[in-house]
Amino acid sequence: MRTPLRIITANLNGIRSAATKGFFDWLALQHAHGVCVQELKAQAADMKSGMIAPPGTPLAGEFAHAVKKGYSGVGVYLDRGCIPAVEVEHGFGVSEFDDEGRMIEARFELAGMKLALISLYLPSGSSGDHRQASKFRFLDAFIPHLQKLRACGREILLCGDWNIAHRETDLKNWRSNQKNSGFLPEERAWLTRVFEELGYVDVYRRLHPDATDECYTWWSNRGQARANNVGWRIDYQIATPALAACAVRAGIYKESWFSDHAPLTIDYELPGA
């Protein structure tokens, strides 16, 4: 592989809706080697061939659908030209969240590096106390899995909608959101633990430590949030240190809108490539 490893993550807020808004047309122009998508809101029977193997690309997808129709679900696409052999794991062994289609992992080797690319969709707690309680259960259950991943002997890249803004610079109105899901002290402390105790790296922040308004990846559909750039940075690529150190550029695509989220693209120059 002569070009950098290009990874895209995008919450689609419905894969069928995103398709009608041109997501796959855009994707065909990106030359991505891996694409993580979240919030499919589709069952296996709903997936058209162009959603599984996007036309004009060498990508082929694997998906973890939610049991509940029209809900959640994640997927990971890989360039099967340069990554022919892939081992796929659905979920992380906790039925409450595996049934919601919260995680899918693809393991492979590229340029002499053993990798695991994970598409991840953390629960949102914004719809009520019961969903916030579910989110906290997820956070508790996922820490042991993150520890397990660190010990597996692969470089790990977790891409997706984490539904947490980590720092004050990661959302526009941080003062008024300190008691709201997504910016609660407990959630932010959990993400700090992921970075400082478990040793994972926020790749975008490694490349752009001081970015503010330009870093947002999600905007509410209410009011004029998008027009006024009242956004949040809740979509991440989070990696083990050696892989994070390979990152050379990052971009958030905002020229077209496929969803209420914007795709995040990061290029990695692997040492053996």
ZICOR-V116227 format. One record per backbone hydrogen bond with DSSP energy under -0.5 kcal/mol. NH is the residue of the N-H (numbers start at 0). CO is the residue of the C=O. E is the energy in kcal/mol with one decimal. If there is no record, write none. Layout:
# ZICOR-V116227
nh & co & e
NH & CO & E
NH & CO & E
This chain:
# ZICOR-V116227
nh & co & e
4 & 267 & -3.1
5 & 3 & -0.6
6 & 4 & -0.6
6 & 265 & -2.6
7 & 33 & -2.2
8 & 263 & -2.3
9 & 35 & -2.4
11 & 9 & -0.7
11 & 37 & -2.4
12 & 37 & -0.5
13 & 38 & -2.7
14 & 39 & -2.4
15 & 39 & -0.5
17 & 13 & -2.6
18 & 14 & -2.0
19 & 15 & -1.6
20 & 16 & -1.0
21 & 18 & -1.3
22 & 17 & -2.4
25 & 21 & -2.4
26 & 22 & -2.6
27 & 23 & -1.7
28 & 25 & -1.6
29 & 26 & -1.8
32 & 5 & -2.3
33 & 5 & -1.8
34 & 76 & -2.2
35 & 7 & -3.1
36 & 74 & -2.4
37 & 9 & -1.7
38 & 72 & -1.1
39 & 72 & -1.4
40 & 71 & -3.1
45 & 42 & -1.4
46 & 42 & -0.5
46 & 43 & -1.3
47 & 45 & -0.7
50 & 47 & -1.7
51 & 47 & -1.1
51 & 48 & -0.5
52 & 48 & -2.9
56 & 53 & -1.2
59 & 77 & -1.6
60 & 51 & -2.4
61 & 75 & -2.0
63 & 73 & -2.9
64 & 62 & -0.5
65 & 70 & -0.6
66 & 98 & -3.3
70 & 67 & -1.0
72 & 99 & -1.1
72 & 100 & -0.8
73 & 63 & -2.0
74 & 36 & -2.5
75 & 61 & -2.5
76 & 34 & -3.2
77 & 59 & -1.9
78 & 32 & -2.4
79 & 57 & -2.2
79 & 77 & -1.0
82 & 78 & -1.8
85 & 83 & -0.6
86 & 106 & -2.5
88 & 104 & -2.8
90 & 88 & -0.6
90 & 102 & -2.2
94 & 92 & -0.6
96 & 93 & -1.2
97 & 93 & -2.8
98 & 94 & -2.4
99 & 96 & -0.5
100 & 97 & -1.3
101 & 96 & -1.0
103 & 118 & -1.7
104 & 88 & -2.8
105 & 116 & -2.7
106 & 86 & -3.4
107 & 114 & -2.2
109 & 112 & -2.5
112 & 109 & -2.3
114 & 107 & -3.1
114 & 112 & -0.5
115 & 154 & -2.0
116 & 105 & -2.8
117 & 115 & -0.5
117 & 156 & -2.9
118 & 103 & -2.4
119 & 117 & -0.5
119 & 158 & -2.7
120 & 101 & -2.4
121 & 160 & -2.3
127 & 124 & -1.1
130 & 127 & -0.5
131 & 127 & -1.9
132 & 128 & -2.4
133 & 129 & -1.6
134 & 130 & -2.2
135 & 131 & -2.4
136 & 132 & -2.0
137 & 133 & -2.3
138 & 134 & -2.5
139 & 135 & -2.2
140 & 136 & -2.4
141 & 137 & -2.4
142 & 138 & -1.2
143 & 139 & -0.6
144 & 140 & -0.6
145 & 141 & -2.5
146 & 142 & -2.2
147 & 143 & -2.1
148 & 144 & -2.5
149 & 145 & -1.9
150 & 146 & -1.1
151 & 148 & -1.5
154 & 113 & -3.0
156 & 115 & -2.5
157 & 237 & -3.3
158 & 117 & -3.3
158 & 156 & -0.7
159 & 235 & -2.3
160 & 119 & -1.2
161 & 159 & -0.9
161 & 233 & -2.5
162 & 233 & -0.7
164 & 181 & -3.0
165 & 163 & -0.6
169 & 166 & -1.8
170 & 167 & -1.0
171 & 230 & -2.2
173 & 170 & -0.5
173 & 171 & -0.9
176 & 172 & -0.5
176 & 173 & -0.7
177 & 174 & -0.8
179 & 176 & -1.7
182 & 179 & -2.1
184 & 177 & -0.5
187 & 183 & -2.5
188 & 184 & -2.4
189 & 185 & -1.7
190 & 186 & -2.0
191 & 187 & -2.3
192 & 188 & -2.0
193 & 189 & -1.8
194 & 190 & -1.8
195 & 191 & -3.5
196 & 192 & -1.7
197 & 192 & -2.2
199 & 193 & -2.1
200 & 238 & -2.9
202 & 200 & -1.0
202 & 236 & -2.1
205 & 201 & -1.8
206 & 202 & -1.8
207 & 203 & -2.8
210 & 207 & -1.1
214 & 211 & -2.0
215 & 212 & -0.9
216 & 231 & -2.8
217 & 231 & -2.1
218 & 259 & -1.9
219 & 229 & -0.6
224 & 221 & -1.5
227 & 223 & -2.5
228 & 225 & -1.2
229 & 224 & -3.2
230 & 228 & -1.4
231 & 217 & -2.5
232 & 169 & -3.2
233 & 231 & -0.8
235 & 159 & -2.5
235 & 233 & -0.5
237 & 157 & -2.8
238 & 200 & -2.3
239 & 155 & -1.9
243 & 239 & -2.6
244 & 240 & -2.1
245 & 242 & -1.6
246 & 243 & -1.5
247 & 266 & -2.7
248 & 266 & -1.0
250 & 264 & -2.6
252 & 250 & -0.5
252 & 262 & -2.2
253 & 251 & -0.5
257 & 255 & -0.5
261 & 216 & -2.2
263 & 8 & -2.6
264 & 250 & -3.0
264 & 262 & -0.5
265 & 6 & -2.5
266 & 248 & -2.4
267 & 4 & -2.6
268 & 245 & -2.7
269 & 267 & -1.0
272 & 269 & -1.5
